[in-house]
Amino acid sequence: MVPVLEITSAGKRFGSKTALSDVTLKAQPGRIIGLLGSNGSGKTTLMKLAAGLVPPDTGEIRICGEPIGTQSKGLTSFMPDKPLTEPWMRVRDAAAFYADFYADFDKAKAKEMLSFMGLKDNDKITSLSKGMNERLQLTLALSRNAKLYLLDEPIGGVDPVAREKILDAILNYYNEDSCLIISTHLVTDIERIFDEVILIKDGRLILQEEVDQIRMARGKSIVDLFKEVYAE
Ligand SMILES: Nc1ncnc2c1ncn2[C@@H]1O[C@H](COP(=O)(O)OP(=O)(O)OP(=O)(O)O)[C@@H](O)[C@H]1O
């Protein structure tokens, strides 16, 4: 099977700072993958490389077998940790903006998901709370019919009860022939939806493994593993 995402020996520096070093991984369709790491470990950089927003200094990245370019970007839906929408927009403008911009934007799915998320067409984006804004960004990202979804800290601002609802939305609305990569610190809350996890530390890949394998063969929860790897 052609991986949705294949990264081979990727490296990225910002000035003297090495953000990623020699990262190699594959992500297959039908998988929800947690990208885990402490602050500054390189999660956002990895997502931006996969989204084609930042070029790697070394190595290669392919999306569904295609090198990064116009075609690969059309296959990738990125939810950044900061909104892509403009402050003057209302919810309906944001959805229309995405529909104009992305040929694969599914308006019916967006409408259903906005309602599930408790968002109203007429809500001004600047008046939304951080958590409601995240719901909007998530709705916009998941309403595209992409092959690779990259969600950077999708539930950081959402309260614990709403988190459950949002995780359910992710499970309901993601399509099974795609791959979803979610970066997060909130391992306890979100680990139930992961099929596998990728751990990065100081820009290096520490491990990519099935969640069941970690639980059964290592006898650990993902949180325990996270604490062990990132102990300070
Ligand atoms: N544009 C940039 N210019 C300079 N340094 C950068 C830039 N982007 C990232 N870095 C550095 O690269 C490293 C990795 O950053 P990155 O944002 O990828 O980490 P992260 O795991 O997403 O962190 P967090 O969980 O805190 O969001 C950090 O040391 C960061 O300071």
The ligand as an ORCA input file, in Angstrom:
! r2SCAN-3c Opt
* xyz 0 1
  N      10.433     29.997     12.516
  C      11.294     29.596     13.449
  N      12.415     30.315     13.715
  C      13.293     29.900     14.653
  N      13.150     28.785     15.390
  C      12.054     28.046     15.188
  C      11.073     28.411     14.202
  N      10.093     27.457     14.221
  C      10.450     26.564     15.164
  N      11.625     26.924     15.736
  C      12.329     26.168     16.793
  O      12.365     24.796     16.423
  C      12.092     23.966     17.566
  C      10.887     23.094     17.264
  O       9.734     23.941     17.251
  P       8.270     23.403     17.000
  O       7.366     24.587     16.995
  O       8.274     22.514     15.815
  O       8.029     22.516     18.324
  P       6.667     21.923     18.919
  O       6.976     20.513     19.311
  O       5.546     22.140     17.990
  O       6.501     22.824     20.231
  P       5.184     23.234     21.085
  O       4.625     21.964     21.643
  O       5.753     24.111     22.146
  O       4.251     23.952     20.157
  C      11.942     24.894     18.755
  O      13.164     24.974     19.433
  C      11.566     26.219     18.136
  O      12.012     27.281     18.929
*
